Amino acid sequence: MTKSFEEFEVHKKGVLLTKQVFKLLNNSSLEKEFGFKDQIKRAVISITNNIAEGSEYNNNKQFIRYLKIAKGSCAEVRNMLLLAIELEFCTENEMQDSFQLTIEISQNISNFIKYLDSKLEK
């Protein structure tokens, strides 16, 4: 039986990242930066949404496509965390855990893609 997306470790990490980013946004000086806040929220939510959506196709080729989109969204979040520091919306210390988690998630997605890709060749 195939796992549901909620069981994937990478999805669980994506949920954790989403919680961290939302908490960071609530605790930072971004009150007037609606566009920035909206963009990072959309990007972080996109990670888990694409993992969930792709898994429902029951087709590894389609799932890989959605995992690649999720990986791109993860990179977008990482970039926006860097920008948040540069724009002095938060400190490096405040976003360090979230930044590290984006790196882990990106690597996990890459490994998942490699695994699914190996199943396509058989």
C-alpha distance (Angstrom), angle and dihedral (degrees) to the residues before:
residue distance angle dihedral
M1 . . .
T2 3.78 . .
K3 3.79 119.6 .
S4 3.77 118.9 -114.1
F5 3.79 116.6 -121.8
E6 3.81 91.7 -107.1
E7 3.80 88.6 66.9
F8 3.82 95.7 55.1
E9 3.79 111.5 105.2
V10 3.80 90.4 -142.4
H11 3.82 90.1 56.9
K12 3.81 90.6 50.7
K13 3.80 89.9 51.3
G14 3.80 89.1 49.1
V15 3.80 90.4 54.6
L16 3.81 89.6 49.8
L17 3.81 90.5 50.1
T18 3.80 90.5 49.9
K19 3.80 90.7 53.0
Q20 3.82 91.2 47.8
V21 3.81 93.7 49.1
F22 3.81 93.3 47.7
K23 3.81 89.7 48.9
L24 3.79 91.0 48.4
L25 3.80 90.7 50.8
N26 3.79 91.1 51.2
N27 3.79 91.6 50.8
S28 3.80 99.0 44.2
S29 3.79 136.1 80.9
L30 3.79 93.8 -100.1
E31 3.80 98.1 113.0
K32 3.81 93.4 122.0
E33 3.80 97.4 32.7
F34 3.81 96.9 88.2
G35 3.81 94.8 153.6
F36 3.78 93.3 52.1
K37 3.80 93.2 45.7
D38 3.79 92.3 46.8
Q39 3.80 92.7 49.6
I40 3.80 96.6 49.8
K41 3.81 90.6 44.7
R42 3.80 91.1 51.9
A43 3.80 91.7 47.0
V44 3.81 95.8 48.8
I45 3.81 92.5 46.3
S46 3.81 89.2 48.3
I47 3.81 90.6 63.9
T48 3.80 95.7 64.5
N49 3.81 94.1 32.1
N50 3.80 91.6 58.4
I51 3.80 93.0 45.8
A52 3.81 89.0 51.5
E53 3.79 95.6 44.0
G54 3.79 95.0 45.7
S55 3.79 93.1 49.2
E56 3.79 91.9 57.5
Y57 3.80 94.2 64.3
N58 3.82 92.4 72.0
N59 3.78 86.0 -145.0
N60 3.81 119.4 111.2
K61 3.80 93.9 -151.4
Q62 3.82 91.7 55.3
F63 3.80 91.7 41.7
I64 3.81 90.5 53.9
R65 3.80 89.4 51.9
Y66 3.81 91.1 54.9
L67 3.80 92.7 43.5
K68 3.81 88.6 55.9
I69 3.80 89.3 53.3
A70 3.82 89.6 49.0
K71 3.82 89.3 50.5
G72 3.80 89.8 52.0
S73 3.80 90.7 50.5
C74 3.79 89.2 50.3
A75 3.81 90.0 54.5
E76 3.81 88.8 49.2
V77 3.80 90.6 54.3
R78 3.81 91.0 48.3
N79 3.81 90.2 50.9
M80 3.80 92.3 48.2
L81 3.80 90.6 50.8
L82 3.80 88.1 54.5
L83 3.80 90.2 48.2
A84 3.80 90.4 49.3
I85 3.80 88.5 59.5
E86 3.80 93.6 45.2
L87 3.81 91.1 48.6
E88 3.82 89.2 47.0
F89 3.81 94.2 -120.2
C90 3.80 88.9 131.5
T91 3.78 140.2 -4.4
E92 3.78 126.6 -100.6
N93 3.78 88.4 -114.0
E94 3.82 92.1 55.2
M95 3.79 94.3 53.9
Q96 3.81 100.6 33.4
D97 3.83 96.1 100.8
S98 3.81 92.4 47.8
F99 3.80 91.8 46.8
Q100 3.81 91.5 51.2
L101 3.79 90.6 47.8
T102 3.83 90.8 54.8
I103 3.80 88.6 56.7
E104 3.82 91.7 49.7
I105 3.80 93.0 47.0
S106 3.79 92.1 48.5
Q107 3.81 90.9 51.5
N108 3.81 91.6 45.8
I109 3.80 90.6 51.7
S110 3.82 90.7 49.1
N111 3.79 90.3 51.8
F112 3.80 91.2 47.0
I113 3.82 90.3 51.3
K114 3.81 90.8 50.4
Y115 3.80 90.4 49.8
L116 3.82 93.7 49.3
D117 3.80 91.0 43.3
S118 3.81 90.2 54.8
K119 3.81 89.0 54.7
L120 3.83 90.1 54.4
E121 3.81 91.9 58.7
K122 3.81 93.2 59.3
